[in-house]
Amino acid sequence: MKNFKIEKDQELEDLLAKCKKKGLKFGLALGGGSARGLAHVGVIQVLEAYGIPIDMIAGTSIGSVIGSLYASGASIEQLEKAALSMKRSKSLSLLDLALPHSGFIKGDRAEKILKTIALKNKTFDDLNIPFATVATIIENGTEVVINQGKVIDAVRASISIPGIFRPVKYRNYYLVDGGLVNPVPVDVTRNMGADIIIAVSLAKIKSRTITINMNNNTDNIKKVKDKPKDSKITLKSIIHQKIAEVKLSFKAPGIFEIITQTIDIMESKIIERSLEGTDIVIVPFGLKDIHDFDFDKAEELIKGGITATLIKIPEIKAVIKAKLKQKKNI
């Protein structure tokens, strides 16, 4: 589905050659966002087309899925084919339901698919591109960066949406979705040694506050100005301020929708902090109306990633120039 054309960009090629000579490394930070993460495929497609190197990758949740597969050697054609195949099958059939003790979904089927594509028995040492993923210790909310051991185990932990997927036991801890603590792992990419960081954010919710007159029906809602960035944020305030958004976002919401929407809401509160220190932020087009299990919308998501990245090429060149100048002055 390579539905875009690029013209030869001699300026970019010269800049990339200088980066290579100076030893500047490019890092890719891929954010979480369930089905919206298929847009990552379009982003990588454009970076490849322009010859922009991906020297290291850090991923959260679905970002860890796409990132690990690409780092393992899966081609962009393989990733695209796997994504588009979900359009022909029912994406929910990939989910193996379990008795809801710690999660509704075992995750065995998703794990089997990832193994089939590229991850079977692979460790982090086997990867073609350095890769790390992020998960959360459910007992205390600690962020865990995983870059050793079996890749599939790390990815399986990073995608474990609390309440939906069963947590993954890692040593003496139970791990869940890394998006709870680090939705776009820019800092992880930097710690891996990246000089130029390209981050892909899949946030679809803009953090804002609403007030509700409880004496009237839910249609009588007055929007107010956003809170200042430095406002104190607590889990209690998030629930109280945003519960109306959850109700309005879906008609007769199901349990999966409520859980995933709640996580999206909380992530929207920390997304700006997560993106601190990045050089280029890419937000794929068309995310607003995509729900977490809309894997059958792969084609439009990939296109959204392609379009958003093409627009960012001038900015990428400007960042490279600034980094080269900085390197020269050191």
URKA-V745995 format. One record per backbone hydrogen bond with DSSP energy under -1.0 kcal/mol. CO is the residue of the C=O (numbers start at 1). NH is the residue of the N-H. Records with the same first field share a line. If there is no record, write none. Layout:
BEGIN
CO = NH + NH
END
This chain:
BEGIN
1 = 3
9 = 13
10 = 14
11 = 15
12 = 16
13 = 17
14 = 18
15 = 19
16 = 20
17 = 21
18 = 22
19 = 24
25 = 195 + 196
26 = 55
27 = 198
28 = 58
29 = 200
30 = 60
33 = 36
34 = 37
35 = 38
36 = 39
37 = 40
38 = 41
39 = 43
40 = 44
41 = 45
42 = 46
43 = 47
44 = 48
45 = 49
46 = 50
47 = 52
48 = 51
56 = 28
57 = 132
58 = 30
59 = 134
60 = 63
61 = 64 + 65
62 = 66
63 = 67
64 = 68
65 = 69
66 = 70
67 = 71
68 = 72
69 = 74
70 = 73
71 = 128 + 129
75 = 79
76 = 80
77 = 81
78 = 82
79 = 83
80 = 84
81 = 85
84 = 87
85 = 89
90 = 93
91 = 94
92 = 95
96 = 106
99 = 101
104 = 98
105 = 166
107 = 111
108 = 112
109 = 113
110 = 114
111 = 115
112 = 116
113 = 117
114 = 118 + 119
115 = 120
119 = 122
122 = 151
123 = 126
130 = 57
132 = 59
133 = 146
135 = 144
136 = 176
137 = 141
142 = 137
144 = 135
146 = 133
149 = 124
150 = 154
151 = 155
152 = 156
153 = 157
154 = 158
155 = 159
157 = 160
158 = 178
159 = 161
160 = 177
161 = 164 + 165
164 = 105
168 = 175
170 = 173
173 = 170
174 = 138
175 = 168
176 = 136
177 = 180
178 = 181 + 182
183 = 32
184 = 186
185 = 189
186 = 190
187 = 191
188 = 192
189 = 194
190 = 193
196 = 27
197 = 279 + 280
198 = 29
199 = 282
200 = 31
209 = 224
211 = 222
213 = 216
217 = 220
219 = 221
222 = 211
228 = 231
234 = 238
235 = 239
236 = 240
237 = 241
238 = 242
239 = 243
242 = 246
243 = 247
244 = 248
245 = 249
254 = 258
255 = 259
256 = 260
257 = 261
258 = 262
259 = 263
260 = 264
261 = 265
262 = 266
263 = 267
264 = 268
267 = 271
270 = 274
271 = 275
273 = 276
275 = 278
280 = 199
282 = 201
287 = 290
291 = 294
292 = 35
293 = 295
294 = 297
297 = 301
298 = 302
299 = 303
300 = 304
301 = 305
302 = 306
303 = 307
304 = 285 + 308
305 = 309
306 = 310
307 = 311
310 = 313
312 = 316
313 = 317
314 = 318
315 = 319
316 = 320
317 = 321
318 = 322
319 = 323
320 = 324
321 = 325
322 = 326
323 = 327
324 = 328
325 = 329
END
